[in-house]
Amino acid sequence: MVDRLQKDADSVMRDVPVHIHLLGTVDFDDCVALQRRLAYDAVSRSDGRIVVLICEHSPLVTIGRGGSRAHVRLSGAELAQRQLEIRYVSRGGGAVLHKPGQLAIYPIVPLASHGLTIGEYLRRLAKALSDLLVEFKVKPAAVAGSMALAGRSGVLAALGVSVRHGVTMHGAFLNVNPEMRDFGRVEVGGGQTMSSLLSHRALPTKMTKVRAALVTHLAEALVLDRYHLHTGHPLLAELPERRTERDAA
């Protein structure tokens, strides 16, 4: 019975329109605003469209529902010196330090349209990341007490998802080749901190190659036969003006 339901869900997902947007480096607050806009749009649609945002963020610390300020072992003075702000966000997972060189992966998926539970969706997202790590010669291990995947050098991928009105937001963070200062002072879960693919492999690790592999493994894990790949997103053009107004307030 479970296998039949799984096959039915896979069949539905193969036929949906899927749009994957490569955004480059994007302001974190702008990216959250874009996700909310896309999630709102997904609720009103009937075609089950999936949108995936792949980007990088400027230095910032976010803390999800599974984390706390105690997991950021930097004083207020140290945060100010490094120009690091903290955002508390309504996603699962713990504290994550973001920097360029880390891929942020945000799938916007209307779960009911695809017959998915949040548990099954998380399993698929984790599988995409696990398969990617295997492709790069890393044997991934689950981190007890968190949705994260680790190699021998530390956590490489952290997951943190939220669901609003049946639509997923946030997603996962994969350290490829960021500047590693302070990652050892931010606990992502299970008492562990983040390393990177570059540190783990001690080999050149090109972001373009990892990003291409990520798209492939996401498509496989979500059973997407066809997808449209875009650079940027038209709605982002509307967001900087609002951010300027917010900063000036």
C-alpha positions as CSV (number, residue, x, y, z in Angstrom):
1,M,0.0,0.0,0.0
2,V,2.8,2.4,0.9
3,D,4.7,1.6,-2.3
4,R,1.6,2.2,-4.4
5,L,1.1,5.6,-2.7
6,Q,4.7,6.5,-3.3
7,K,4.5,5.6,-7.0
8,D,1.3,7.7,-7.3
9,A,3.1,10.7,-5.7
10,D,6.1,10.2,-8.0
11,S,3.8,10.1,-11.0
12,V,2.2,13.4,-10.1
13,M,5.5,15.1,-9.5
14,R,6.9,14.1,-12.9
15,D,4.3,16.3,-14.7
16,V,4.4,19.5,-12.7
17,P,6.0,22.8,-13.9
18,V,9.3,23.3,-12.1
19,H,11.4,26.4,-12.1
20,I,14.9,26.5,-10.6
21,H,16.4,30.0,-10.1
22,L,20.2,30.6,-9.7
23,L,20.3,33.9,-7.8
24,G,23.9,34.5,-7.0
25,T,24.5,36.4,-3.7
26,V,21.2,37.7,-2.3
27,D,20.3,39.7,0.8
28,F,18.8,37.2,3.4
29,D,15.8,39.3,4.2
30,D,15.1,39.8,0.5
31,C,15.3,36.1,0.0
32,V,12.8,35.4,2.8
33,A,10.4,38.0,1.3
34,L,10.7,36.3,-2.1
35,Q,10.0,32.9,-0.6
36,R,6.9,34.3,1.2
37,R,5.7,35.8,-2.1
38,L,6.2,32.5,-3.9
39,A,4.6,30.5,-1.2
40,Y,1.5,32.7,-1.3
41,D,1.4,32.3,-5.0
42,A,1.7,28.5,-4.6
43,V,-1.4,28.4,-2.3
44,S,-3.5,30.1,-5.0
45,R,-2.3,27.9,-7.9
46,S,-3.8,24.6,-9.0
47,D,-0.9,23.2,-11.1
48,G,1.4,22.2,-8.2
49,R,4.2,24.4,-9.5
50,I,7.6,23.9,-7.6
51,V,10.1,26.7,-7.4
52,V,13.6,26.3,-6.2
53,L,15.8,29.2,-5.2
54,I,19.6,28.5,-5.0
55,C,21.7,31.4,-3.8
56,E,24.5,32.6,-1.4
57,H,24.2,35.1,1.4
58,S,26.5,37.8,2.9
59,P,27.8,37.0,6.4
60,L,24.9,36.5,8.8
61,V,23.8,34.1,11.6
62,T,20.3,32.7,11.6
63,I,18.8,30.7,14.4
64,G,15.9,28.3,13.8
65,R,13.4,26.7,16.2
66,G,15.9,24.1,17.3
67,G,18.6,26.6,18.2
68,S,19.3,29.3,20.7
69,R,21.6,32.3,21.3
70,A,23.7,29.9,23.4
71,H,24.7,28.0,20.2
72,V,26.4,31.1,18.9
73,R,29.7,31.3,20.9
74,L,30.4,34.9,19.9
75,S,29.9,37.8,22.3
76,G,28.0,40.8,21.3
77,A,31.2,42.7,20.9
78,E,32.7,40.0,18.6
79,L,29.5,40.0,16.5
80,A,29.7,43.8,16.1
81,Q,33.4,43.6,15.3
82,R,32.7,41.1,12.5
83,Q,29.6,43.0,11.4
84,L,27.5,39.9,12.0
85,E,23.8,40.2,12.7
86,I,21.6,37.5,14.1
87,R,18.2,36.6,12.7
88,Y,15.7,34.4,14.5
89,V,13.7,32.5,11.8
90,S,10.7,30.3,11.8
91,R,12.4,27.2,10.3
92,G,13.4,24.0,11.8
93,G,17.1,23.3,12.6
94,G,19.5,25.2,14.7
95,A,22.0,28.1,14.3
96,V,23.7,28.5,10.9
97,L,26.4,30.9,10.0
98,H,26.0,32.1,6.4
99,K,28.8,33.3,4.1
100,P,29.5,33.4,0.4
101,G,30.7,30.0,-0.6
102,Q,27.8,28.3,1.1
103,L,24.8,27.3,-1.0
104,A,21.4,28.1,0.4
105,I,18.7,25.9,-1.2
106,Y,15.1,27.0,-0.9
107,P,12.4,24.7,-2.5
108,I,8.9,26.1,-2.5
109,V,6.8,22.9,-2.7
110,P,3.0,22.6,-2.2
111,L,3.0,19.3,-0.4
112,A,-0.6,18.2,-0.8
113,S,-0.4,18.7,-4.6
114,H,2.3,16.0,-4.6
115,G,0.9,13.7,-2.0
116,L,3.8,14.4,0.3
117,T,4.1,14.6,4.1
118,I,6.6,16.9,5.6
119,G,8.6,13.8,6.7
120,E,8.7,12.4,3.2
121,Y,9.7,15.8,1.8
122,L,12.6,16.1,4.3
123,R,13.7,12.6,3.4
124,R,13.9,13.5,-0.3
125,L,15.7,16.8,0.4
126,A,18.2,15.0,2.6
127,K,18.7,12.3,-0.1
128,A,19.5,14.9,-2.7
129,L,22.2,16.3,-0.5
130,S,23.5,12.9,0.5
131,D,23.8,11.8,-3.1
132,L,25.6,15.0,-3.9
133,L,28.1,14.4,-1.2
134,V,28.7,10.9,-2.4
135,E,29.4,12.2,-5.9
136,F,32.1,14.4,-4.3
137,K,33.7,11.3,-2.6
138,V,32.2,12.1,0.9
139,K,30.5,9.4,2.9
140,P,27.7,11.4,4.7
141,A,26.6,10.5,8.2
142,A,23.4,11.7,9.9
143,V,24.0,14.0,13.0
144,A,22.0,12.8,16.0
145,G,19.5,15.4,17.3
146,S,19.5,17.4,14.1
147,M,18.6,17.4,10.4
148,A,22.2,17.6,9.2
149,L,24.8,15.6,7.3
150,A,28.4,15.4,8.3
151,G,31.7,14.1,6.9
152,R,34.8,13.4,8.9
153,S,35.7,17.1,9.1
154,G,32.3,18.2,10.5
155,V,28.8,19.1,9.3
156,L,28.6,19.8,5.6
157,A,24.9,20.3,5.1
158,A,22.3,21.5,7.5
159,L,18.5,21.3,6.9
160,G,15.9,23.7,8.3
161,V,12.4,23.8,6.8
162,S,9.1,25.5,7.6
163,V,5.7,24.9,6.2
164,R,3.0,27.6,5.8
165,H,-0.4,26.8,4.5
166,G,0.9,23.5,3.3
167,V,3.8,25.0,1.3
168,T,7.5,24.6,2.2
169,M,9.9,27.4,2.7
170,H,13.6,27.6,3.8
171,G,15.4,24.4,3.1
172,A,19.1,23.5,3.4
173,F,22.6,25.0,3.5
174,L,25.6,23.3,2.0
175,N,29.1,24.6,2.8
176,V,31.2,24.4,-0.4
177,N,34.2,26.7,0.0
178,P,33.3,29.6,2.3
179,E,36.0,31.5,4.4
180,M,35.9,29.3,7.5
181,R,36.5,31.9,10.2
182,D,33.9,31.5,13.1
183,F,32.1,28.4,11.7
184,G,33.7,26.5,14.6
185,R,31.9,28.8,17.0
186,V,28.3,28.3,15.7
187,E,26.6,25.0,16.6
188,V,24.2,23.7,14.0
189,G,22.9,20.8,16.1
190,G,24.0,17.8,18.0
191,G,26.9,19.8,19.4
192,Q,28.6,20.0,16.0
193,T,29.8,22.9,13.9
194,M,30.1,23.2,10.1
195,S,33.1,22.4,8.0
196,S,33.1,22.5,4.2
197,L,33.6,20.4,1.1
198,L,36.9,22.1,0.4
199,S,38.2,21.4,3.9
200,H,37.0,17.8,3.8
201,R,38.4,17.0,0.4
202,A,41.5,19.3,0.4
203,L,41.0,19.6,-3.3
204,P,39.8,22.6,-5.4
205,T,36.0,22.6,-5.2
206,K,34.3,24.8,-7.8
207,M,30.9,26.3,-6.8
208,T,29.7,26.0,-10.4
209,K,30.4,22.2,-10.4
210,V,28.7,21.7,-7.1
211,R,25.7,23.8,-8.1
212,A,25.2,21.8,-11.3
213,A,25.4,18.5,-9.3
214,L,22.9,19.9,-6.8
215,V,20.3,20.7,-9.5
216,T,20.7,17.1,-10.9
217,H,20.3,15.5,-7.5
218,L,17.4,17.6,-6.5
219,A,15.6,16.7,-9.7
220,E,16.3,13.0,-9.1
221,A,15.1,13.1,-5.4
222,L,12.0,15.0,-6.2
223,V,11.3,12.9,-9.3
224,L,11.3,15.8,-11.7
225,D,11.7,14.8,-15.3
226,R,11.9,18.3,-16.7
227,Y,12.7,21.7,-15.2
228,H,13.3,25.2,-16.4
229,L,16.6,26.7,-15.2
230,H,16.8,30.5,-14.8
231,T,19.4,33.1,-13.8
232,G,17.9,35.5,-11.2
233,H,14.2,36.1,-10.5
234,P,12.1,39.0,-11.8
235,L,10.4,39.6,-8.4
236,L,13.8,40.4,-6.8
237,A,13.9,43.6,-8.7
238,E,11.0,44.8,-6.6
239,L,12.6,44.1,-3.2
240,P,15.7,46.3,-2.9
241,E,13.6,49.4,-2.9
242,R,11.6,48.1,0.1
243,R,14.8,47.2,1.8
244,T,16.1,50.7,1.3
245,E,12.9,52.1,2.8
246,R,13.2,49.6,5.8
247,D,16.9,50.6,6.5
248,A,16.0,54.3,6.4
249,A,13.2,53.9,8.8
